[in-house]
């Protein structure tokens, strides 16, 4: 397997280098910034202090936001885990290559379920630029050998391949913790372990430019919190919410440890740090999305709008807010521009945000943002959003500047705007691929027209996908 890993990665590195029109640059280029991308799982939009949350202290994430730029209209391209990660790694709407839904719970060799091997990942591109590349945490982009992170540009991997994992050592599970391709014993509470692994990675590569992606499974189910954290939040009467608070606290602590390591090694000033969640919070895990309507697995704002922070003291002024819509697809071109390798191929949907965050470019990075998740759809253009989501029979139009909670449908009052957005979404939809597999936990048939309403609306309104 190691041989096949080498040849696939070598091909991807060559392809990535060709997109810059030359050979891969030397690894020892001076003053290269590091890049750290941190992804939370199922995080509620309203649960962080810098998002207005009061109940659960998140001092480390609040400090990150204060030292960076908070994107107040930050989005992800799907309201569930795996497709969002596919978009993050490629900088492309994942529906373009059929990765519309979560993979099923088990590998399916016949369907080859996973991030298509033809797609060039952000890790491939960083390796082509001479960077060390590492992934700590949840993968959820395919269980088969050809989809393994070390086949997709990551030189080092510590984590699990599936969509969820218990937090305590010794919990029964069929989705083991791996170091590379070797199974290892769960050493401790998993969020703590991921934080320590990220610190160890930074320690190993502090002399090298690195791309490190830390994808916590917190605060995704199962609901497992440490006793000390449950005690800290004993005043929260709702058990689910109390456990969630403990899990979020553990993640905030781990992130603080990682950021502290950057500072102690004097790497913090020249490291681009990105923090996002993979989707909105589901009610089932005790999260809250604040004033947003909806939750995970829905194209309402509560499913697709997420906390979104970028920090790079050497280049981005601290303490600002950016109000134009951005999306996780922008992470790839932004990060590559930061290291001096702007992407020139035309297939990306993401945009380099640096000129906007530095104040060099005015206006909006995107004319429109789009969503398709089986029968659910959305498009945002400026302040306007047209959405078809769980609980409604036909698309509805909202002005998010005046109505972030999506309460007042303006379809009848603004028929021209309704038609403009519907036409734009239809044109985008015509460029997409059919889903490569049936949605796990969503009532959608990939053989039916994408965007069509499900036949069984009652079933479509059930609990969000995991």
Secondary structure, DSSP 4 states (H G I P E B T S, - for coil): -HHHHHHHHHHHHHHHHHTTTSPPPPTT-TTPPEEEEEEESS--TT-SGGGT--SS--HHHHHHHHHSEEETTEE-SSSSHHHHHHHHHHSS-GGGGT--S---SS--TTTT-SS-TTSPPHHHHHHHTT-EEEEEEE--S--SGGGSGGGTT-SEEEEESSS---SSTT---SS-EEETTEEE---S-HHHHHHHHHHHHHHHTTTS-EEEEEE--TTSSS----HHHHHHTTT---HHHHHHHHHHHHHHHHHHHHHHHHHHTT-GGGEEEEEEESSPPPGGGT---TT----TTSSSHHHHB--EEEE-TTTS-TTEEE-S-EETTHHHHHHHHHTT-----TT------HHHHTTSS-S-S-S-EEEEETTEEEEEETTEEEEE-TT-SS-EEEETTT-TT--S--TTTTHHHHHHHHHHHHHHHTTPPPPSS--TTS---TTSPTTPPPS-HHHHTSSPP-
